[in-house]
């Protein structure tokens, strides 16, 4: 795995808003990663990105920038998120789907997702119960993510938050801090069959009957809401993000 040495010049990132040189490195890094990420999406394996695959296309200064982001501590950004560590290799995973939603009235396939076997079984049992009650089910928009893919997502969403590391961390966890990469507390981001995921408007997902059903029944299947309103982790309210806890 690539090391975490950080050359001088990037070790003290501006977490409020990237400096111009840092912004340039962000965009060049994203540009270099675009083709390999898209290729892995076509293969259905983007969320299994390895560190070697992440670092390989990058120039030396871009690798240093990635290392500087990777070395950040959520605690220093005002978060109390738990550090789970970076899994060295994916756990035993099973594929979910194929899945499709309605987008602009047309069936649209979701990207391939993976879950640990126990979590996949619990999810399917929960969805069967939801279908019996509501005639509807929720789909897995995001399941397991490797630490390298989690870092890519952090970089990808930085421009959406005015290139503020601190603000981005409220919406996208740093690698090692994400439940998506921690199979013993595996997270699922849900999306409903009409394509409502709440990403831009959490209240849209919060208003769904599927969400009300989760609040009432999800714990029976081992699933728990990770980031409710006014949560102490300094993380934005995410009604679509639930994690699985196995029985003792």
C-alpha positions as a Markdown table, in Angstrom:
| # | Residue | x | y | z |
|---|---|---|---|---|
| 1 | Unk | 0.0 | 0.0 | 0.0 |
| 2 | Unk | 1.2 | 3.5 | -0.8 |
| 3 | Unk | 2.8 | 5.3 | 2.1 |
| 4 | Unk | 1.6 | 8.3 | 3.9 |
| 5 | Unk | 4.7 | 10.5 | 3.6 |
| 6 | Unk | 3.6 | 14.1 | 3.0 |
| 7 | Unk | 6.2 | 16.5 | 1.4 |
| 8 | Unk | 6.4 | 20.0 | 2.7 |
| 9 | Unk | 3.9 | 22.4 | 1.1 |
| 10 | Unk | 0.8 | 20.3 | 1.6 |
| 11 | Unk | 1.0 | 19.1 | 5.1 |
| 12 | Unk | -1.0 | 22.0 | 6.5 |
| 13 | Unk | -4.1 | 22.1 | 4.3 |
| 14 | Unk | -6.5 | 25.0 | 4.6 |
| 15 | Unk | -9.5 | 23.1 | 6.0 |
| 16 | Unk | -11.8 | 26.1 | 5.7 |
| 17 | Unk | -11.3 | 26.5 | 2.0 |
| 18 | Unk | -8.5 | 25.1 | -0.2 |
| 19 | Unk | -5.8 | 27.5 | -1.1 |
| 20 | Unk | -5.4 | 28.1 | -4.9 |
| 21 | Unk | -2.5 | 25.7 | -5.2 |
| 22 | Unk | -4.5 | 23.0 | -3.2 |
| 23 | Unk | -7.5 | 23.6 | -5.4 |
| 24 | Unk | -5.4 | 23.1 | -8.5 |
| 25 | Unk | -4.2 | 19.8 | -7.1 |
| 26 | Unk | -7.7 | 18.7 | -6.2 |
| 27 | Unk | -8.9 | 19.3 | -9.8 |
| 28 | Unk | -5.9 | 17.7 | -11.4 |
| 29 | Unk | -6.3 | 14.7 | -9.1 |
| 30 | Unk | -10.0 | 14.3 | -10.0 |
| 31 | Unk | -9.2 | 14.6 | -13.7 |
| 32 | Unk | -6.6 | 11.9 | -13.5 |
| 33 | Unk | -8.9 | 9.6 | -11.6 |
| 34 | Unk | -11.9 | 10.1 | -13.8 |
| 35 | Unk | -11.1 | 7.5 | -16.5 |
| 36 | Unk | -10.1 | 4.7 | -14.1 |
| 37 | Unk | -13.1 | 5.3 | -11.9 |
| 38 | Unk | -15.4 | 5.3 | -14.9 |
| 39 | Unk | -13.8 | 2.1 | -16.1 |
| 40 | Unk | -14.4 | 0.4 | -12.8 |
| 41 | Unk | -18.0 | 1.7 | -12.7 |
| 42 | Unk | -18.6 | 0.0 | -16.1 |
| 43 | Unk | -17.1 | -3.2 | -14.5 |
| 44 | Unk | -19.4 | -2.8 | -11.5 |
| 45 | Unk | -16.4 | -2.5 | -9.1 |
| 46 | Unk | -15.8 | 1.2 | -8.5 |
| 47 | Unk | -16.7 | 0.8 | -4.8 |
| 48 | Unk | -13.9 | -1.8 | -4.4 |
| 49 | Unk | -11.2 | 0.6 | -5.6 |
| 50 | Unk | -7.8 | -0.3 | -4.1 |
| 51 | Unk | -5.1 | 2.1 | -2.9 |
| 52 | Unk | -2.8 | 1.0 | -5.6 |
| 53 | Unk | -5.5 | 1.7 | -8.2 |
| 54 | Unk | -6.1 | 5.1 | -6.6 |
| 55 | Unk | -2.4 | 6.2 | -6.5 |
| 56 | Unk | -1.2 | 4.7 | -9.8 |
| 57 | Unk | -2.4 | 7.4 | -12.3 |
| 58 | Unk | -1.4 | 10.3 | -10.0 |
| 59 | Unk | 1.7 | 12.5 | -10.3 |
| 60 | Unk | 4.0 | 12.9 | -7.3 |
| 61 | Unk | 2.4 | 16.2 | -6.1 |
| 62 | Unk | -1.1 | 14.7 | -6.5 |
| 63 | Unk | -0.1 | 11.7 | -4.4 |
| 64 | Unk | 1.2 | 14.0 | -1.7 |
| 65 | Unk | -2.1 | 15.9 | -1.8 |
| 66 | Unk | -4.1 | 12.7 | -1.5 |
| 67 | Unk | -1.8 | 11.7 | 1.5 |
| 68 | Unk | -2.5 | 15.0 | 3.1 |
| 69 | Unk | -6.3 | 14.5 | 2.9 |
| 70 | Unk | -5.9 | 10.9 | 4.0 |
| 71 | Unk | -3.9 | 12.0 | 7.1 |
| 72 | Unk | -6.6 | 14.4 | 8.3 |
| 73 | Unk | -8.3 | 13.6 | 11.6 |
| 74 | Unk | -12.0 | 14.2 | 11.8 |
| 75 | Unk | -11.6 | 15.3 | 15.4 |
| 76 | Unk | -9.6 | 18.2 | 14.3 |
| 77 | Unk | -12.5 | 19.2 | 12.0 |
| 78 | Unk | -15.0 | 19.5 | 14.9 |
| 79 | Unk | -16.4 | 16.0 | 14.5 |
| 80 | Unk | -16.7 | 13.3 | 17.1 |
| 81 | Unk | -17.1 | 10.5 | 14.5 |
| 82 | Unk | -15.6 | 7.2 | 15.5 |
| 83 | Unk | -12.4 | 6.1 | 13.8 |
| 84 | Unk | -12.9 | 2.5 | 12.5 |
| 85 | Unk | -9.6 | 2.2 | 10.7 |
| 86 | Unk | -8.8 | 1.3 | 7.0 |
| 87 | Unk | -9.6 | -2.3 | 6.2 |
| 88 | Unk | -6.6 | -3.9 | 4.5 |
| 89 | Unk | -8.8 | -5.9 | 2.1 |
| 90 | Unk | -12.5 | -6.3 | 1.4 |
| 91 | Unk | -14.5 | -8.7 | 3.6 |
| 92 | Unk | -16.5 | -11.5 | 2.2 |
| 93 | Unk | -19.0 | -9.6 | 0.1 |
| 94 | Unk | -22.1 | -10.5 | -1.9 |
| 95 | Unk | -23.5 | -8.5 | -4.8 |
| 96 | Unk | -26.9 | -6.8 | -4.4 |
| 97 | Unk | -29.2 | -6.6 | -7.3 |
| 98 | Unk | -29.5 | -5.9 | -10.2 |
| 99 | Unk | -31.4 | -2.9 | -9.1 |
| 100 | Unk | -33.3 | -0.2 | -11.0 |
| 101 | Unk | -35.2 | 2.9 | -10.2 |
| 102 | Unk | -37.6 | 5.2 | -12.2 |
| 103 | Unk | -35.8 | 8.3 | -13.3 |
| 104 | Unk | -37.8 | 10.8 | -15.3 |
| 105 | Unk | -40.3 | 8.0 | -15.8 |
| 106 | Unk | -37.8 | 5.6 | -17.3 |
| 107 | Unk | -36.3 | 2.5 | -15.6 |
| 108 | Unk | -32.6 | 3.3 | -14.8 |
| 109 | Unk | -30.1 | 0.8 | -13.4 |
| 110 | Unk | -28.3 | 1.6 | -10.2 |
| 111 | Unk | -24.5 | 1.0 | -9.9 |
| 112 | Unk | -23.6 | -2.4 | -8.6 |
| 113 | Unk | -23.4 | -2.6 | -4.8 |
| 114 | Unk | -21.9 | -5.1 | -2.4 |
| 115 | Unk | -22.7 | -6.0 | 1.2 |
| 116 | Unk | -21.3 | -8.5 | 3.7 |
| 117 | Unk | -23.4 | -11.6 | 3.5 |
| 118 | Unk | -25.0 | -11.3 | 7.0 |
| 119 | Unk | -26.0 | -7.7 | 6.2 |
| 120 | Unk | -27.4 | -8.6 | 2.8 |
| 121 | Unk | -29.5 | -11.3 | 4.4 |
| 122 | Unk | -30.8 | -8.9 | 7.0 |
| 123 | Unk | -31.5 | -6.3 | 4.4 |
| 124 | Unk | -33.5 | -8.7 | 2.2 |
| 125 | Unk | -35.6 | -9.9 | 5.2 |
| 126 | Unk | -36.3 | -6.3 | 6.1 |
| 127 | Unk | -37.4 | -5.5 | 2.6 |
| 128 | Unk | -39.7 | -8.5 | 2.4 |
| 129 | Unk | -41.4 | -7.3 | 5.5 |
| 130 | Unk | -41.7 | -3.7 | 4.1 |
| 131 | Unk | -43.2 | -5.1 | 0.9 |
| 132 | Unk | -45.8 | -7.0 | 2.8 |
| 133 | Unk | -46.7 | -3.8 | 4.7 |
| 134 | Unk | -46.3 | -1.1 | 2.1 |
| 135 | Unk | -46.1 | -2.9 | -1.3 |
| 136 | Unk | -42.8 | -1.1 | -1.7 |
| 137 | Unk | -39.1 | -1.5 | -0.9 |
| 138 | Unk | -36.0 | 0.5 | -0.6 |
| 139 | Unk | -32.9 | -0.1 | -2.7 |
| 140 | Unk | -29.2 | 0.0 | -1.9 |
| 141 | Unk | -27.7 | 3.1 | -3.5 |
| 142 | Unk | -24.5 | 2.6 | -1.6 |
| 143 | Unk | -23.2 | -0.3 | 0.5 |
| 144 | Unk | -19.6 | -1.3 | 1.1 |
| 145 | Unk | -17.0 | 1.2 | 0.0 |
| 146 | Unk | -13.3 | 0.6 | 0.2 |
| 147 | Unk | -11.2 | 3.2 | 2.0 |
| 148 | Unk | -9.7 | 4.3 | -1.3 |
| 149 | Unk | -13.1 | 4.8 | -2.9 |
| 150 | Unk | -14.2 | 6.7 | 0.3 |
| 151 | Unk | -11.3 | 9.1 | -0.2 |
| 152 | Unk | -12.2 | 9.5 | -3.9 |
| 153 | Unk | -15.8 | 10.4 | -2.9 |
| 154 | Unk | -14.5 | 13.0 | -0.4 |
| 155 | Unk | -12.4 | 14.6 | -3.1 |
| 156 | Unk | -15.3 | 14.4 | -5.6 |
| 157 | Unk | -17.7 | 16.2 | -3.3 |
| 158 | Unk | -15.2 | 18.9 | -2.1 |
| 159 | Unk | -16.2 | 21.3 | -5.0 |
| 160 | Unk | -19.9 | 20.9 | -4.0 |
| 161 | Unk | -19.0 | 22.4 | -0.6 |
| 162 | Unk | -17.0 | 25.4 | -1.8 |
| 163 | Unk | -13.8 | 23.3 | -1.4 |
| 164 | Unk | -14.2 | 23.4 | 2.4 |
| 165 | Unk | -12.7 | 20.3 | 4.0 |
| 166 | Unk | -14.5 | 21.1 | 7.3 |
| 167 | Unk | -17.9 | 21.4 | 5.6 |
| 168 | Unk | -17.4 | 18.4 | 3.3 |
| 169 | Unk | -16.6 | 16.3 | 6.4 |
| 170 | Unk | -20.2 | 17.0 | 7.7 |
| 171 | Unk | -21.5 | 15.2 | 4.6 |
| 172 | Unk | -18.9 | 12.7 | 3.5 |
| 173 | Unk | -16.7 | 10.9 | 6.0 |
| 174 | Unk | -12.9 | 10.7 | 5.6 |
| 175 | Unk | -11.5 | 7.2 | 4.9 |
| 176 | Unk | -11.3 | 5.2 | 8.1 |
| 177 | Unk | -14.3 | 7.1 | 9.6 |
| 178 | Unk | -17.0 | 5.8 | 7.4 |
| 179 | Unk | -19.4 | 3.0 | 8.4 |
| 180 | Unk | -19.5 | 2.1 | 4.7 |
| 181 | Unk | -16.0 | 0.7 | 5.0 |
| 182 | Unk | -16.5 | -1.0 | 8.4 |
| 183 | Unk | -18.3 | -4.4 | 7.9 |
| 184 | Unk | -19.0 | -4.8 | 11.7 |
| 185 | Unk | -21.1 | -1.7 | 11.5 |
| 186 | Unk | -21.9 | -1.8 | 7.8 |
| 187 | Unk | -23.9 | 1.2 | 6.5 |
| 188 | Unk | -26.5 | 1.3 | 3.7 |
| 189 | Unk | -27.6 | 4.4 | 1.9 |
| 190 | Unk | -31.1 | 3.8 | 0.8 |
| 191 | Unk | -33.0 | 5.1 | -2.3 |
| 192 | Unk | -36.6 | 4.5 | -3.0 |
| 193 | Unk | -38.0 | 3.0 | -6.2 |
| 194 | Unk | -38.9 | 6.5 | -7.5 |
| 195 | Unk | -35.3 | 7.6 | -7.1 |
| 196 | Unk | -35.8 | 9.7 | -3.9 |
| 197 | Unk | -32.6 | 9.5 | -1.9 |
| 198 | Unk | -32.7 | 12.7 | 0.1 |
| 199 | Unk | -29.1 | 13.7 | -0.9 |
| 200 | Unk | -30.0 | 17.3 | -1.9 |
| 201 | Unk | -33.2 | 17.5 | 0.1 |
| 202 | Unk | -33.2 | 15.3 | 3.2 |
| 203 | Unk | -36.8 | 16.3 | 4.0 |
| 204 | Unk | -37.9 | 14.5 | 0.8 |
| 205 | Unk | -36.7 | 11.2 | 2.1 |
| 206 | Unk | -37.8 | 12.0 | 5.6 |
| 207 | Unk | -41.4 | 12.4 | 4.3 |
| 208 | Unk | -41.5 | 8.9 | 2.6 |
| 209 | Unk | -43.7 | 6.2 | 4.1 |
| 210 | Unk | -40.7 | 3.9 | 3.7 |
| 211 | Unk | -38.8 | 6.1 | 6.1 |
| 212 | Unk | -41.6 | 6.0 | 8.6 |
| 213 | Unk | -41.6 | 2.2 | 8.3 |
| 214 | Unk | -37.9 | 2.1 | 9.0 |
| 215 | Unk | -38.3 | 4.2 | 12.1 |
| 216 | Unk | -40.8 | 1.8 | 13.4 |
| 217 | Unk | -39.4 | -1.6 | 12.3 |
| 218 | Unk | -35.7 | -1.4 | 11.2 |
| 219 | Unk | -34.3 | -2.2 | 14.7 |
| 220 | Unk | -36.1 | -5.6 | 14.6 |
| 221 | Unk | -33.7 | -6.5 | 11.7 |
| 222 | Unk | -30.6 | -5.0 | 13.2 |
| 223 | Unk | -30.6 | -1.6 | 11.4 |
| 224 | Unk | -30.3 | 1.8 | 13.1 |
| 225 | Unk | -30.3 | 5.4 | 11.9 |
| 226 | Unk | -26.8 | 6.7 | 12.1 |
| 227 | Unk | -27.2 | 10.4 | 11.8 |
| 228 | Unk | -30.5 | 11.8 | 13.2 |
| 229 | Unk | -31.3 | 15.5 | 13.5 |
| 230 | Unk | -28.9 | 17.4 | 15.8 |
| 231 | Unk | -26.7 | 14.4 | 16.2 |
| 232 | Unk | -23.5 | 14.8 | 18.4 |
| 233 | Unk | -21.2 | 13.8 | 15.6 |
| 234 | Unk | -21.4 | 17.2 | 13.8 |
| 235 | Unk | -22.7 | 15.2 | 10.8 |
| 236 | Unk | -25.5 | 16.5 | 8.7 |
| 237 | Unk | -28.9 | 14.8 | 9.1 |
| 238 | Unk | -29.0 | 11.7 | 6.8 |
| 239 | Unk | -32.4 | 9.9 | 7.0 |
| 240 | Unk | -31.3 | 7.6 | 4.2 |
| 241 | Unk | -28.1 | 6.3 | 6.0 |
| 242 | Unk | -28.7 | 3.3 | 8.3 |
| 243 | Unk | -26.1 | 0.9 | 9.7 |
| 244 | Unk | -26.4 | -2.8 | 10.7 |
| 245 | Unk | -25.4 | -4.2 | 14.1 |
| 246 | Unk | -25.4 | -7.9 | 14.5 |
| 247 | Unk | -26.9 | -9.6 | 17.5 |
| 248 | Unk | -24.4 | -10.3 | 20.3 |
